[in-house]
């Protein structure tokens, strides 16, 4: 297929600027920001003291002493406000740079579908700075397709040709982009799912969103206890079904119809009208038929296969 382009207006871009911006993020998020190569992007989570996720980020180096944080637009203002609470005397500032930087999704069957000017990085989570100053981040992807996020500065004259090149590409819908995230097993919190999950419930430690060696941050004790004491009883799974699903919807199992056993995290329909979702679920019910959307009488859901194992490597 030709290279497809999708505006990612559903994502916001927060910007952390200053010599101690990485120190702020290192102290507040689940990821290591002190030993971080400039050519790599990183997943991270912002937690409350009880270990529940308030936001998830894709972090990228935008410039020296400047870090960008991509997250769902519905939770961006709250995340920005919370991070600003901890700046104190650190030499850094935070702002929402979404109006200044455009976010685009790119999808091709292979890297050969990308023009030379947009040649993707060789590996997922790697970032390439283009000659124009734009940033190209390659995402993990189910199957052999190559998917990237492109960040362009709206008022940068050197990127005008790039903007025109993007406008000429065939369009990919935002829901089709969400479906790609779902099939890749990459969850994103929204306003409907804040404070529902410990990171491991969304497989966050399996996809690189938690560093267990970096030291303390809010919620760290809960995350570590879930990891090392074997107390995790819920995981995120890939689901499909015939009816529309949305973040925050409850799942019910026929074996225990009186109470929910899980919740939808993200959902989108494919071209055939089948709905797909990432859903957090009690592990005990994962392999048992009888999972339904909304109630025990709701549409039945089927378990799919994520592109990664649900156990951490030894």
N, C-alpha and C positions, 0 to 999 in steps of 0.2 A: 504494500500500500504506500501511497505518498506520505511524506511527513505531515502530520496533523498538528494543529495548534489550538490551544484552549486558553482563554483568559481566566486567570485564577483569582477572580475578585472575591471568592468565598474565603480566601486567605488574607490575613493582614500581615504586615511586616513591621515589627517593633525594632528599634535601633538602640543599641547601647554604645555610648561614645565616651572615650576618656581612657587614661592610662590604667585605671583600676576597674574597668568594666568587666574584664574576665574574672577578677577577684570576686566581684559581686555575684556573678553567675555561679562560680565555683562554690560559694558559700550557701547559695539558695536552691540550686537545682541538683538533680540526681546524676549529673554527668561531670566528668573531669574537664575543666576549662583551663587548667594550668599547664597541661602537657598535651597540646592540641596543635597538630600541624595545620598550617594555613590552607593547604589544598584539600582538606577533609571537612565535610559537614558532620554534625553530630546531633543525635536525638537526645532530648532531655525532658524531664518532667518537673513541674512546680507542684509541691505537695503542701497540704496543711499539716499541722503537728500530729494528726492521727494517721498520717501516711496516705491520705486520699488525694487523688490527682485533681489539681485545680486547672492545670493546663499542660499541654504537650507542645514541644517546640522542635523545629528543625533549625539548628544554629549554623550560620556560615560567617566566615571572615569577610567583611565587606571592604575593609580598608585597614591600614594600620590603626590600632586602637579604636576599631569600630566593628561591632558584631551585630548581625541581623538575626532576628528570631521570627520564623514563619509559624503561624498558628491560625486556627479557625477564627474568622472575624467576629463571631458571636461572643467570644470570650476574651477578645483582645484588650478591651478597655479595663476589664477587671484584673487581668494579668499585669497590665502596665501599672495600674494603681498599686497592686500588691508589691511588685518588685521595687517601686519607688519608695516604699516604706522602709526598705533596708539599705538605702544608699547611705544615709547618715553622713559620715565625714569622708566617705570614699570619693575619689576624684573621678567621677563619671556622671553622665546624665542619660536619661531614657526618654525616647519620644516615639510616636507612631509615624513611621516613614511611608505609610501605604500610599499617600497622595503623591509622593515624590518618586517612588519606585514601582514600576509595573511588574506584575507577576504573570508569567505565561507557562503553560504546560505544553510539552512537545512529546509526540509519540510516533515512533517509526517501527517497522518490522525488524530492521537491523540498523546498525550504525551507518551502513551505506546509504540509508534514506536521508541522512542529514547532509546538507551542503558543507563544503569545506569550511565555510565561515562559522558554522555551528557544530563542528566535529565534537561529539560527546566525549567526556572523560572515559577512560578504559574500564573503570570499575564503579559499581554503585557506591554512593556516599562520597565520591570524589568531586571536586569543584575545579573548574577551569575558568580563568579570567580571560575574556576575549580581548582582542586588540582595542575594541571600542570602550572597554571598561565594564561591560556587562558581565554578569556572573552566570555560569552554566553548571548546574548541579545534576548529577545522574542519580536517579532513584532506583531502589530495588524493584524488580518486576517479575511477576509470574510468567513463565514461558520465556521465549527468546526475544521478545520485543525490547526496544530500548526507549526508556522514558526519562525525560529531563525536566527540570524547572529552570526557567530563564528569568533572571532579574535584570531589568533595564531601567536606567534613570530617565525619567520622562523628559526633562528639560536639557539633557546632555546632547549637544549638537553632534558629537561624534557617533551617536547611536541612532541618528535619524534614518540612515539607510537600513539599519537592522530593524527598526520599527516598521518600515515599509515592506521589508522582506517577510516579517511575521504576518502583516496584514494580507499578504498575497497567498498564504498557505491555506489549504482546506481546513475547515473548522471541525473541532471536536467539542462536543457539548460538555458542560460542567458535570452532568450526571454520568456521562461516559468516563470522565476523568475519575470521579469518585469510585466508579466500578473498578477501575484499574488499581486504585489504592486497596480496595476491599480484596480483590483477588491476590494482591501481593501481601496481604496480611498486615497492612500498615494502618493502625487505628488513629483516629483524630477525635479528641474531645470536642463537644459542643456545649452550648448553654444547658441542654437537656440532660447531659451526663456528667457534669462537674461534681466532684466529691463523692462519686459512687465507687471508684476503683482504687485499690492499691496497684502500683505499676505491674506487678506480676500477673494480676487478673487480666491485663491486656497484653500479656506476653512481652512486656516492655524490656525485660532483661534478656530475652531471647533475640531481640532485634537491635540490641546495642544501646538501649536507652537508659541503662543503669550501670554505674561504675561502683563496685562493692569495695574498692580499695582507696577511694578518695577522701574518706573522712566524713565529718558530720555535716548535715544539712537538715532543714525541717522535715520531719517524718522519717528520717533515716533509720531510727531504731525499729520502727514497725516494718520497714522494707527488709532490713537485715534479719529480723526474727522470722518473717515469712519465708525467707530464703534458706536459712540454716536450721530451723527447727522443724521443717517439714509440715508446716501448718497450712499450706496453700490448698484450698479446696475448690477453687474456681479458676477457670481459664477462659481465654477467648478462642472461639471457633468460627469457621466459615459455615454459613447456613444458606439454604435456598428455599423458596416457597412461591406459591401462586399469587399471593396478595401483597399489596403495598406495605412496606415496613418503614419505620422512621426511628431516629435515635430516641432512646428513652422508653420505647415500648417494652412491656414485660413479656417474658416467655413462661409458659406453664407446661409441666410434664404430666402425662396421664397417670403416672405412678404416685403423684402427690398433687392433685388438682386444686387443693385448697390454698396454695400459696405460690408466688412466682419463684422460678428457679434460675432466672437469668434476665438479661436486658439487652436490647439492640443497641449497638454502639454506632455503627454507620450502615447505610443501606442505599441501594440503587438497583434499577432494573436494567436487564440486558436488552438487546435488539429484539429478542423473541418474547419479551414481556415477562420473563422469569425474574423474580426479585432475589437479590443476593445481599447478604448482610454479614458483617462481623458482629458477633454477639458473645457477651460474657455469660458463662453457664457453669452450674455446678458440675464438677468433673464426674461425679457419680452418675449423672444422667446423660453424659456425652455419647455413650455408645448404645443407649437404649432407645428403640423407636417409641414414639408417643409424645414428641415435642411439638407444642402448638404455640401460635402467636396470640397473645392477649388473654386467652382463657383455654380451658380444656376442650371447649367446643370450637375454638378458632382454627384457622388454616393450619394444616400440618406442615412442619418444616423438616428438611433433610440436611444431614451433616455433610459438608464437603471437605476437601483436603487443602490445607494451607501449604504454601511452598517451603515451609521450614518445619523442623521437628518441634514437638511441644515439650521436650526435655532438654535441659542444658547439657552441652557436651562435657564429658569428664575431664 
